[in-house]
Amino acid sequence: MTDQIVGQQDQLELDHSTKMMIETVRDFAKARVAPGVIERDREERFDRDLVKELGALDLLGGIVPSEYGGTGLSHVAFSALLQEMSRTDHLMGLVMSFPSGLAGSGLLNFGTEEQKQEYLPGLCSGDIMFSAAVTEPASGTGVADMQTICRRDGDEYVIDGAKTWISLIDVCDYVLTFATLDRSGGRNAVCAFLVPRDAPGLTLRPFKNKLGFRGVASGEVFLEEVRVPAANRVGEEGQGYGVAMSAVETGRLGVASRALGIAQDCLDRSVAYSRERLVSGQEIGRFQLVQSMIADMVIGLEGARAMTYDYALKRDAGDRARREASLAKMHASDVSMMAATHAVQIHGAFGTHEEYHVARHFRDAKVLQIVEGQNQLHRGMVAEYALGYRGGR
Ligand SMILES: Cc1cc2nc3c(=O)[nH]c(=O)nc-3n(C[C@H](O)[C@H](O)[C@H](O)COP(=O)(O)OP(=O)(O)OC[C@H]3O[C@@H](n4cnc5c(N)ncnc54)[C@H](O)[C@@H]3O)c2cc1C
């Protein structure tokens, strides 16, 4: 791990342009994102105008190279921007991460030149949005067990099946989805496809009333004899599992960064509240048991941030760093859940009211422990690397 970064976030040398972009994110979050965040959560409503505005500010381009309309950021800078946005609304952090991660990473690593030129600039400007549909009713963690099937028919593929818990389905223009050529073929039979929203046979049905991530719709995707041109296949036949993994690996940096943003806001709000709330005539921050919760948050945040930047630095050095991806995603989301739990406790009854923001963080942090590989999966992988049962990067 890089000594410079452990516990010393302020000393991480971010270049001038990244610092300027962080300022831009901060200003935008304050002016445009914060005012509606409680209502969007309560009403389960997404504001696509905000996506266009993020695009106009060059905040969607992430690590996508400039020749495809991206910003060409380092993974470290990308993480720093997501952390800043997620202090206010991690779902806008999710949107900022999509062109580099769940939507764009598969295209960047497996797409044809034509596909990259066709879709990446629109993703980075906010003109196009994707959903990334991997999870199925009977296979979440076990991605290779998918039942959605595809077959080639001339210049087209025909896809049949169903996906569930897919985010952004109310606003997406395309669904990046996955189907197998052979249900017993495991990961080597999986193909990836871009399905236009208006494709005949495609039905999108959002869920209502979920615990967290309420500001984006998540729900079911039904594919009944959906036909897509062969040109919409991403990667070769059988490379779909690689497309999905490429997406989730960058996605894990996104989740870790968003979790850090939530944890930071929980800490900041808890410190402020502990200094102003008086019980028996003294600030609650004077109570050692409150201090213990504040200390847990500081320790957790600094450790998780160090792990996240360590992963980002390794990605910048060209290392796939799957072990570090698991460490960062798992630990940052666990810290986020712990920080949100403490933050609600420190705020007492007020912590349970949405106006104080920590209740929303509490609900969202729980979901971050489940998405992009639930944390038991990552914990197991970390142990397997330590035990030598799992190798490679
Ligand atoms: C709000 C929200 C948004 C989502 N958005 C998307 C999206 O956009 N696209 C998409 O494809 N998916 C999405 N998902 C789905 C998410 O990725 C899956 O929920 C996740 O992969 C876990 O799958 P599962 O829910 O089927 O849990 P399962 O795989 O059924 O696992 C259930 C539980 O069993 C335990 N478990 C499972 N496997 C292991 C193991 N190997 N070791 C130890 N314990 C284990 C864990 O405790 C786990 O939580 C979203 C989910 C939510 C809640």
The ligand as an ORCA input file, in Angstrom:
! r2SCAN-3c Opt
* xyz 0 1
  C     -31.348     -1.289     -5.266
  C     -30.687     -2.368     -6.083
  C     -30.211     -2.046     -7.350
  C     -29.642     -3.050     -8.151
  N     -29.238     -2.715     -9.427
  C     -28.802     -3.716    -10.253
  C     -28.487     -3.425    -11.622
  O     -28.559     -2.282    -12.082
  N     -28.101     -4.456    -12.417
  C     -28.012     -5.742    -11.964
  O     -27.665     -6.629    -12.737
  N     -28.300     -6.047    -10.662
  C     -28.689     -5.062     -9.800
  N     -29.006     -5.355     -8.491
  C     -28.926     -6.739     -8.031
  C     -27.692     -7.017     -7.191
  O     -26.527     -6.935     -7.967
  C     -27.909     -8.411     -6.573
  O     -28.920     -8.241     -5.614
  C     -26.660     -8.969     -5.950
  O     -25.785     -9.374     -6.960
  C     -26.972    -10.179     -5.036
  O     -27.735    -11.103     -5.712
  P     -29.068    -11.684     -5.018
  O     -29.872    -10.526     -4.537
  O     -29.713    -12.612     -5.994
  O     -28.550    -12.480     -3.778
  P     -28.161    -14.030     -3.719
  O     -27.118    -14.336     -4.735
  O     -29.398    -14.844     -3.739
  O     -27.531    -14.090     -2.274
  C     -28.345    -13.911     -1.104
  C     -27.416    -13.871      0.105
  O     -26.796    -15.145      0.274
  C     -25.478    -14.996      0.755
  N     -24.545    -15.546     -0.242
  C     -24.747    -15.717     -1.581
  N     -23.654    -16.202     -2.180
  C     -22.720    -16.344     -1.224
  C     -21.372    -16.790     -1.222
  N     -20.738    -17.167     -2.349
  N     -20.712    -16.793     -0.044
  C     -21.330    -16.405      1.104
  N     -22.589    -15.961      1.154
  C     -23.280    -15.926      0.016
  C     -25.249    -13.477      0.928
  O     -25.520    -13.098      2.248
  C     -26.258    -12.861     -0.032
  O     -26.623    -11.533      0.325
  C     -29.531     -4.369     -7.658
  C     -29.961     -4.669     -6.357
  C     -30.543     -3.683     -5.582
  C     -31.019     -4.033     -4.206
*
